[in-house]
Amino acid sequence: MSYQTLDIWQLARQVSIEIHTMTLNKLPKFEMYEEGSQIRRSAKSVRSNIVEGYGRREYKQDFVLRLSYALASNDETIDHLDTLRETGSLMDGAIYEKLREDLTHLGKKLNLFIQAVREGHRSPK
């Protein structure tokens, strides 16, 4: 099995690509190195932390820690998205709503996955 088979990674991958594309095509140029850069990094951090946690899944505490980092990065990404909308930098309401919905869904799935690992993961370490 690979981290690529995890639903949470697949969703995080999809969202990070959509956010990357949105920042390049839908934001004012001045946001490229401001909030646009921040939201790209936090979105990519979600998927990277899932991968890192999966790579250390033999160690339950490390696995949960990295998944918790992924959840925190997801929350950060939602905050950046809200900031872009609130400041008028992201004018496309449909894109905002879709990304907000996807990020919220991902957060719920991450929470459930963390609970499952805490309750059912067997680790020798």
C-alpha positions as CSV (number, residue, x, y, z in Angstrom):
1,M,0.0,0.0,0.0
2,S,1.1,3.5,-0.7
3,Y,0.2,6.9,0.7
4,Q,-1.2,7.7,-2.7
5,T,-4.1,5.3,-2.0
6,L,-5.2,7.3,1.0
7,D,-8.4,9.3,0.4
8,I,-7.1,12.1,2.5
9,W,-3.9,12.4,0.4
10,Q,-5.9,12.3,-2.9
11,L,-8.2,15.0,-1.7
12,A,-5.3,17.1,-0.4
13,R,-3.5,16.7,-3.7
14,Q,-6.6,17.8,-5.7
15,V,-7.1,20.8,-3.4
16,S,-3.5,21.9,-3.5
17,I,-3.5,21.8,-7.3
18,E,-6.8,23.8,-7.5
19,I,-5.4,26.4,-5.1
20,H,-2.1,26.7,-7.0
21,T,-4.1,27.2,-10.2
22,M,-6.4,29.7,-8.6
23,T,-3.5,31.8,-7.2
24,L,-2.0,32.0,-10.7
25,N,-5.2,32.8,-12.6
26,K,-7.6,34.5,-10.3
27,L,-5.6,36.8,-8.0
28,P,-4.2,40.3,-8.6
29,K,-0.5,40.2,-9.4
30,F,0.5,41.9,-6.1
31,E,-0.9,38.8,-4.3
32,M,1.5,36.4,-6.1
33,Y,4.1,37.0,-3.4
34,E,1.8,37.9,-0.6
35,E,-1.2,35.9,0.4
36,G,-1.1,33.9,-2.8
37,S,2.3,32.5,-1.8
38,Q,1.1,31.7,1.7
39,I,-1.9,29.8,0.7
40,R,0.1,27.8,-1.9
41,R,2.6,26.8,0.8
42,S,0.0,25.9,3.4
43,A,-2.1,23.8,0.9
44,K,1.0,21.9,-0.2
45,S,2.0,21.4,3.5
46,V,-1.2,19.4,4.1
47,R,-0.3,16.8,1.5
48,S,3.3,16.7,2.5
49,N,2.6,16.1,6.1
50,I,0.2,13.2,5.2
51,V,3.1,11.7,3.2
52,E,5.6,12.2,6.0
53,G,3.2,10.7,8.6
54,Y,2.5,7.8,6.4
55,G,6.2,7.2,6.0
56,R,6.5,7.1,9.8
57,R,3.4,5.0,10.4
58,E,5.3,2.4,12.2
59,Y,5.6,4.9,15.0
60,K,2.0,5.8,16.1
61,Q,2.9,9.0,17.9
62,D,4.8,10.3,14.9
63,F,2.0,9.3,12.6
64,V,-0.6,11.1,14.6
65,L,1.7,14.2,15.0
66,R,2.2,14.5,11.3
67,L,-1.5,14.1,10.6
68,S,-2.2,16.8,13.2
69,Y,0.3,19.1,11.4
70,A,-1.7,18.3,8.2
71,L,-4.9,19.3,9.9
72,A,-3.4,22.5,11.2
73,S,-2.1,23.4,7.7
74,N,-5.6,22.7,6.4
75,D,-7.0,25.2,8.9
76,E,-4.3,27.7,7.9
77,T,-5.3,27.2,4.3
78,I,-8.9,27.9,5.1
79,D,-7.9,31.1,6.9
80,H,-5.8,32.3,3.9
81,L,-8.7,31.6,1.6
82,D,-11.1,33.5,3.8
83,T,-8.6,36.4,3.9
84,L,-8.4,36.5,0.1
85,R,-12.2,36.6,-0.1
86,E,-12.6,39.2,2.7
87,T,-10.0,41.6,1.2
88,G,-11.5,41.4,-2.3
89,S,-8.5,39.7,-3.8
90,L,-10.5,36.6,-4.7
91,M,-13.5,37.9,-6.6
92,D,-14.8,34.6,-8.0
93,G,-17.4,33.4,-5.5
94,A,-17.9,30.0,-7.2
95,I,-14.2,29.2,-6.8
96,Y,-14.2,30.4,-3.2
97,E,-17.2,28.3,-2.3
98,K,-15.8,25.1,-4.0
99,L,-12.4,25.4,-2.4
100,R,-14.0,26.3,1.0
101,E,-16.2,23.2,0.8
102,D,-13.3,20.9,-0.3
103,L,-11.1,22.2,2.5
104,T,-13.8,21.7,5.1
105,H,-14.5,18.2,3.8
106,L,-10.8,17.5,4.0
107,G,-10.6,18.7,7.5
108,K,-13.4,16.4,8.6
109,K,-11.7,13.4,6.9
110,L,-8.4,14.2,8.5
111,N,-10.1,14.4,11.9
112,L,-11.7,11.0,11.4
113,F,-8.5,9.5,10.1
114,I,-6.6,10.8,13.2
115,Q,-9.2,9.3,15.5
116,A,-9.0,6.0,13.7
117,V,-5.2,5.9,14.0
118,R,-5.4,6.8,17.7
119,E,-7.9,4.1,18.4
120,G,-6.9,1.3,16.1
121,H,-3.3,1.7,15.1
122,R,-1.0,-1.0,16.5
123,S,2.6,0.0,16.7
124,P,5.5,-1.8,18.3
125,K,7.1,1.6,19.2
